[in-house]
Amino acid sequence: MSVADGNSILVTGARGFIGSHIVTHARDRGLRPFAAYRGASGPGAIHMDVRDGASVDAAFRQCAPTFVVHCAAYGVNYAEQDLDEAVAVNVHGSLRVLEAAARYGTQRLVHLGSCFEYGTHEGFIAEDAALEPTAIYGASKAAATLIMRERARTWGVRLIVARPFGTWGPREATYRLVPQVLTACLRGSPLELTPCDVVRDQTYVEDMAAHVCCLLFAPDIATGTIVNVGSGQRVVLRDFVLAIARMFDAEHLMQFGALPHRATEMASLVADVSRLRVLVGDLSQTSLAAGIRRTVAEMQMGEIAVRDCEDS
């Protein structure tokens, strides 16, 4: 019998990019997943608005989860710049989830922080690096990490803070980089980009979900332990984009430098994954080619579904 058998897992923000893949991977591992998000309905789906304490309590009461992965967040999209909403969701909402986990006896809670909590650091970033966020999202996530670690120790919750680095793959929002690059390649249309001279750490989303789920079963470690989740491999973003475009013979469509960097852009974000390796073991990565094939297939299926709806 698997260690996961018979255990339930509540995934908040389960309609989002990483959250949706965690639901899928948790099911594959033998866990019984409950997908929580605002307006949810149907089997295995639970309505939860982390801004509303009663909503959070009702969701926990309904499924009494053995494990929780907290993915719900505000500000992942750069267009989301409301400070009050960022604090309401990322700080107060996260504390509501933590408090409910304490109240309902959850065995472990993995909270998804963000590499944006660090801000720019040269070289590989370890978990004890200074937090120097450059925007509301990273700052509010950093605040949540600090408060949740203290409260988890006070309330006796076995908390792990997982900080994902760059993530890409199927179900990614269309405004993000990889879907934009693929759309341009498939349509043969030019794509305006920044110089893309920043350094990043890129992980295929199914690998990211697998690593996060592994943390649920990591051996006993101190409550509040922070774990970087990424590939630990340095890549200049321009090279990453060109490697994708080259698969479609579409390098000429990438118009680097046509757009300026965002004012909050970070020059380098690469994970030191030493702690992750200790906790989860093998960090084998899906190849870029395999991940792109799966992502394109998902995009094309989505286009077919939209056309079918329009024709019906």
Buried (B, 14 or more C-beta within 10 A) or exposed (E): EEEBEEBBBBBBBBBBBBBBBBBBBBBEBEBBBBBBBBEBEEEBBBBBBBBBBEBBBBBBEBBEBBBBBBBBBBBBEEEBEEEEBBBBBBBBBBBBBBBBBBBBEBBBBBBBBBBBBBBBBEEBBBBEBEBBBBBBBBBBBBBBBBBBBEBBEEBEBBBBBBBBBBBBBBBBEEEBBBBBBBEBBBEEEEBEBBEBBBBBBBBBBBBBBBBBBBBBBBEEBEBBBBBBBBBBBBBBBBEBBBBBBEBBEBBEBBEBEEEEBEEBEBEBBBBBBEBBEEBBEEBEBBEBEEBBEBBBEBBEEEEEEEEEEEEE
